[in-house]
Amino acid sequence: MQSTLSKTPFRVAVLSAVTAASLVLAAGAAQAQSATKAEAPKADVPAPGAELKAPVIAVIDVQKIMQDSNASKGITKSFESLRDSYQKEISALEDKLRKNEDELRKQQTVLSPEALANKRRDFEKQVADVQKTVQTRKRALETSLNEAMAVVHKTMVEVVADISRERGANLVLARQQFVLVDTQLDVTDAVMERVNKKLPQVALNVPKQ
């Protein structure tokens, strides 16, 4: 009996660590992905042979907009709230698994090999179900976060395009590419103000599980 149960992998503790890491890392990964997608609005392509215009440059701190705009902060707050809620739910499931595993260990000396094997299969299915729940929650959070941040990014690009036209800028560069920038070229504050006005908040739409 003892040898039979000892083959059952102790997976609950590992599952707990994986759960915490997966849910915590989701926000950072999605926001980093959104920040790297930043693009300058496409300029009009001059006709063949036409004289090229002298560059008129504008600079924007993309990362600041994607992290500190009102909509982005609201998205992050909603994400953290949902993540904590999911973590509590999964922690409760993990506690139940631990209790079931302890009970199974106690029963190994009184159950028949067949009954013990059935109990073991049931326990393994419970572990697999919790793992599936973890991955489902993780995917749902990541997808909803990416979609919400994409809305912020789209709005930012639209605002940058508007400001560029107003200033006659034909080249928009990311602030992170430079060590020093003339403040007259930096349009970050103007973009932030308009993004906050145009997009005060974005809902984090997570499908019901």
Secondary structure, DSSP 4 states (H G I P E B T S, - for coil): -HHHHHTS---HHHHHHHHHHHHHHHHHHHHHHHHHT--PPPPPPPPTTPPPPPP-EEEE-HHHHHHHSHHHHHHHHHHHHHHHHHHHHHHHHHHHHHHHHHHHHHHTTTS-HHHHHHHHHHHHHHHHHHHHHHHHHHHHHHHHHHHHHHHHHHHHHHHHHHHHHHHT--EEEEGGG-S---TTTB-HHHHHHHHHHH-S---------
